[in-house]
Amino acid sequence: IPVLIELDAASPVALSYHGRWHRIKASTSPERLSGLWWEKPVNKSYYMALIEKAGFRRTDGPDAEESLVMLVHDHQNASWSLAGTFD
């Protein structure tokens, strides 16, 4: 899913998903993948990020307003995407 990312230096600090901005509370160092993959060049960075769910009330315990997501930065086309969410 394509997303917009706000960066501080080279680190993601916020993302826009479904028309709402979410603060990134913490993220991992990027795992980089580059080379040929099925004979297509690949140059991507993968991040695990803990985001705040903006506009939601805490209902299911202390972490109900947070979500763990995987973000992908495709360096070849300068795009970001949300590759998955984890509960």
Helices and strands as residue ranges (DSSP letters): E 2-8, E 11-17, E 20-27, E 31-37, E 40-52, E 66-74, E 79-86
